[in-house]
């Protein structure tokens, strides 16, 4: 019996969407630090090139793929391009997402379509494209399981103000994670989600730089601080590696205790 877990990702290939900045960039660098080669997807070629250079500085290969992920076909293309370039795809991190903060009475159909397309539709079809390859690869080589990690949020479980559509999409990410997990469990693919609490990113900057909102958020967080990218390192590598082979369909909250109230 081998009781020593394996967190090494050497030889694995990962695809991270929304990887040009914020948590996506951090996750891409975390995976590279653990040994994975990484394809990264976002809109800005210049920003992707900067992250690719950081990955290569860690001694890993990087593939920048500029794409507008509000079109779900671009997520499929990214998965296919990763497979063509590296010959494999072992880890997918569905990170790309956005939020338009508005009261529900002010949400437009365009707002709805933009968030649902990027946060949920593209996540599904990117996972589908990756999953097809992963299932086929596992049938040929069942020596290790492939991993899909979806990025949720506090809104995967909780209702947050001025975030009705965002909540719909992140709640959907939780359900998508569970549905894919039970379908693909016997096919060699684990599907889990990470739900970060309040981390300082471009999306949360308007809240975290507002004195009243920031005080409310920190007062509600048992640890009394916002998250840092390093706080995701352990759970990202754990879920991407063989150490988590018997875990699927789970949403893991990295939130400083927020959801424990």
N, C-alpha and C positions, 0 to 999 in steps of 0.2 A: 504494500500500500504506500503510495507516494503522497505524503502529507504536506509537501512543500509546493505552494501555489506558483504558477508561472505567469509572470507579468510582462515577460519579454515579448516585444512585437517585431523583433528582427525578422525580415523576410516578408512581412505583411504589407499590404497596400491599402491605404485608407483614402476615402473621398470625404471632404468636409465642405458643405455648402455655406455660403455667407461667411467666407473665411478671410476677407480682406481687412477686418478690423474687429475690435471688441472680443466677445467670447469665442467667436469662430476662429479668429486669428490665434487666440490662446490655445484652443483645442487642437488646432493643426500643429502648433509647436509642441504641445504636450505629447501628441502621438509620435511626432518625429523624435522627440527626446527619448521615447521608449523603444525606438528602433524602426518605426514604420516609414515607408516612403509615402508621400502624401500628394494627392491631387486636390487643388483648392479652387473654389468657384465663387465668383462675385462679379459685379458689374464693371468695376474699375480695373483695366489692365495694369495701370501704373501701381495701384495699391497691391494687386496680386503679385506683381513682380517683386515688390519689397518683401512681402511675406515669403515668397519662394526663395529669395536670397537668404532669409533667416533660417529656413528649413535646410537649405544646402550648407549653411555654416555649421549646422549640427551634424553634418556628414550623411544626410539622407537626400534622396532624389525628390524633386518637386515638379509638379505639372500644373501650371496656372491655366485655368480655363475661364476666360471672360464669358459671361452669360447673364441674361436678364431672366431671373428665376420667377418673375411674375407670369411667365409663359412656362407651363409645366413641361412642354416639349424640350425646353432647354435643360431641365434637370435630367431628363432621359438621355439627352445628348451628352451631358457631362459624364454620366455613368458609362455610357458606351465608349466615349473617348478615353476614359480612364482605363477601361478593359483593353482597348486596342493598344494603348501606349505601354502599359505595364504587363499585359497578358493575364491580368487577374484583378479582382477586387474583393478584399477580405473584410473591410470595415467601412460602413457608411455612417456618417454623422449628419443627420438632417438638422442643420442649425439655422438656415436662412429664415428670417421672419421680420415682421414689423408691427407697429402699433400706431393707430391714429386715435389719439385720446379725444373723445367727444361724448357728451351726453347722448343717450340712446335716441332721444327725440331729434337730434341734429345729424344723425348718421345718414349718409346718402347711399344710393345703390352703388355708386362708383367706389365709395369707401369700403363697402361690403365686399365687392368683387376683388378689389386690390388686396385686402387682407386675407380673404379666403383663398384666393389663388396662390399667393406667396406662402402663407403660413401652413396651409393644409393640403390643397390640391397638388402643389408641386412636391410636397413631402411624400404624399402617397405614390405618385407616379415615379419619382426618383427611387423610392424604396422598391417599387414593383420591378423596375428595370434592374436594379442591383440584385434583388431577390432572385430573379430568374437565373442570373449568372451564378449566384451563390449556391442555389439548389443544385444546379448542374455540376458545379465544381465539387460540391460535397459528395455527390454520387460517384464522381471519379476519384476523389481523394477524401475519404472520411476520417482522416487522421486528426483533423481539427475542425472546430465549428466556426462559421462566419458570424459576424456581429453587425447589427444595425442599432444605432443609438439615435433616438429622436430627442430633440430639445423642447421641453415643455416650459412651464413657469408656475408661479403660485396660482395663476389663473387656470391651471389644469384641474384644480380642485376648488379653489375659492372664487367668490365673486368679488371683483374689484371695481371701484367707481370709475365711470367714464371709459370703460373697457369692455362693453358688451360684445362687440364682434370679435375682439381679441380673445375674450374668454371663450366664445364659441369655438374659435380655431384651436386654442390650446387645450380646451376640454376634448376636442376632437383628436388632438395628438395623443392624449392619454388612451382614448378608446381605440385609435388606430394601432397603437403599440400593443394593446392586449389582443386585438383581433389578429394581427399578423403573427404575434407570438404563438397563439394556439394553432394557427394554420401551418406554421413553418417549423414547429418544435421538432417534429420527427424527420424534417428534411435538412437538418444541419444548420439552421439559422436561428440565432437568439435575437430577440427584439426587445429592447428596454428603452426607458426614457430617463433623462435627467431633467429635473425641474429646479432651476436656480431661483433663489430669492432675489433680493435687490442687490445687483452688482452694478458698479459704475460703468455705464456704456453710453453710447450716443442716444440710445432709446430712453434711458433712465435719467440722463443729465438734467432735463427740465425739472424733474421731481427732486433729484438729490441736490440740486443747487438752489432750490427754493426753501428758505428757512423754515417755513411752517410745515411743508410737506416732508422735508428731511427730518425734522424733529419728530414728526408723527411716525415715520418709517423706522427710525432708529429706536424710538420709544417702544415700538411694537415688536422689535427684534430682540429676543432674549440675550443674544450675544452682544447687542449694543453697537454693532458696526455693519457696514455693507460688506458684501463678498468681494474677494479678489480672485483673479484668474487662477492663481496657485491653489485656491480652495477647491477647484474642480479637478486638479491633476489626478488625485487618487482614484476618484470614481470613474473618470474617463478611461484611464488605463485599465482599471479593474473590469469594466464592462466590455472593453475592446479585447481583452486577453482571455486566455483559457482559464484563468482563475475564476471566471464567472460562468462556466459552462453549464451549470445546473440552475441558472437564474434566467428567467425569461418572463416577459409580460409585466414587468415591474416599473413603477415610477419612483425614482429615488430623489428626494428633496434635499437640495444643498442650499439651505436657507437660514442658517444661524438660529434655528429653532422656531421660525415663524409659524409653521403649521402645527407645532406642538401645543399651541394655546388651546 
